[in-house]
Amino acid sequence: MNDQASTLRKQRYGTMKEHTRVISFTSGKGGVGKTHSVSNIAVSLAEQGRSVLLLDADLGLANVDVVLGIPVRETLQNFFQGNRTLKEILLEGPDGIQIIPAASGVESILSLGFEQRSQLLQAIEEIACEFDYLLIDTPAGIGSDVLFFNSASNEIVCVVAPEPTSLTDAYALIKVLSRRFGERQVNILVNNAASEAEASKTFRSLADVVNEKLFVQLRYAGWIPRDAAVRQAITARRPIVKEFPSSPASRALRKVSETLDGDFYQSRVKGGMQLFFRQLVEAEQYGKAS
């Protein structure tokens, strides 16, 4: 009976993974290099032999395709219109990563109807079951979409820069995730740091405030140095780990991906993707009705 159930799941979803790791990459403010980081980490994980699905969840400002230099033909907009399945709009990126491109015509996931949200989340869950990783590039800030996707993830990586406004906004985001959604652990990735010492100081500054005021454990996910090659890669519309593989930023991004992947089987899982997606949709719908 179990073999039959397994066969049916494979027919429906494809090759099933026993453990799909869902990680959202988020930030309290824009301009800290979140999309560049998650896109290159996705490629780095694929280089290490992992299968990666990257969801561009920044519906208003889709940029993953720009960073990776991939022409977009169809997006989530086509999925919402009912003329394409989610699999049919997937884009293939470097090293075989698969990308779900955002819909530029949709301002917010919560602006969609309940049926469309449910349909989208179920479709994502079905596809993600075929991958080792589902990485979600959320919008920046503390808007409804940011909270929605972060709460659906098993793990959260908050990207910060060594500047006061970035840390202030990151704290605001972590506070909302903690108090409204019960988050107890957030990974911090420091980007665009002048040195390892500056990155460590940046993390410590944020951790001190969080430890004092919130019941949240911050984990240091690593740091990415300030590197002129980053701007050159973005201009070339190529992932830096491919365009300048030996640059300081590329080496750091690979180290971050190796650190993340080192926790693959020990990662803390809050629950199945379908369970969390469904809970979020139902909770949000209940809030509107009450």
Protein Blocks (a to p, Z undefined) as FASTA:
>chain_A
ZZmmmmmmmmmnopadfbdcddddddfbehiommmmmmmmmmmmmmnopacddddfblkl
gcklmmnopacfbdfklmmnopacfklmpccdehhiacddddfkbmbfklpcfklmmmmm
mmmmmmmmmpmbdcddddedjdfklmmmmmmpmbdcddddddfklmmmmmmmmmmmmmmn
opabdcdddehiabfklmmmmmmmmmmmmmmmpccddddebdcdddfklmmmmmnopafk
lmmmmbmklmmmmmmmmmmmmmmmmpccfbdfklmmmmmmmmmmmmmmZZ
